[in-house]
């Protein structure tokens, strides 16, 4: 298969800083589109993969799965897009297409494993996939998204991971007018959960460990802020919430939050992978038919639904723009939660 060489930024090993390198992209096939990348959001998953925090990273790693750009080539069988269209690519660039999950537009739960935008198995060139920290990307058109023209393109990029990660559980658990939603953690995911839940018509509460985020939370659309370290405040919301979106990315005690769920309420983990500590107490779950669940990103149709909703309601992420050359410093700042609320790379800097 013919290839083109493009500039990218990636890590050559677990301990290496990201730096400029060349990678190969396939030439456009009949079902593909080529996208000139204008902006790429920076996700915690990028950092974890670059540094092999989860194991299994394949080097060189070129991260980036919050991609916004313009289409520069289309394959002969592509009718959905044309050259010059705005387009987005999220966390998925391929899936089997025929399993029960894929048939129900749930590619994120593909029973044969979806292909990640980076560090996935490249079915075309062999080896592994490279992400959006690069000049261009070639993707099967089914996995490409239409981006509303009226939105700030740079601020759209994080919708493709942080946005859909919080939108999917809000939609699955039928959040709408009259719903009472709480969000745990005010970061890249949490700020999008607040904006989207409010956009859907819910009454929104932020759980925060400290009072310092109250003003920000309310500016983003939160109706209330509860300090989770204050027992009296936690008691005041026992039995209140229909859905809790938990964005905390490290091990933490979910039991105090479960107590704040209404009958049939659900606490959804979207930020943490691993075992729960302390152990989950099932008594309040059984006595109130409460659930603790998990959710990950969303399928292609659901992500398009999110983008269309955001276009209609003028919802985007709060971002700080950086140059590609500043990515290593940005990673260190991310570890300190020193960003409000998502870094986005101006790919023209590459």
Beta strands, then each sheet from edge to edge (+ up, - down):
strand 1: 3-10
strand 2: 19-26
strand 3: 32-41
strand 4: 67-74
strand 5: 86-89
strand 6: 92-94
strand 7: 115-116
strand 8: 136-140
strand 9: 145-146
strand 10: 180-184
strand 11: 203-208
strand 12: 224-227
strand 13: 241-246
strand 14: 261-269
strand 15: 291-294
strand 16: 319-323
strand 17: 342-346
sheet 1: 1+ 2-
sheet 2: 8+ 3- 4+ 5- 9+
sheet 3: 8+ 3- 17+ 16+
sheet 4: 6+ 7-
sheet 5: 12+ 11+ 10+ 13+ 14+ 15+
end
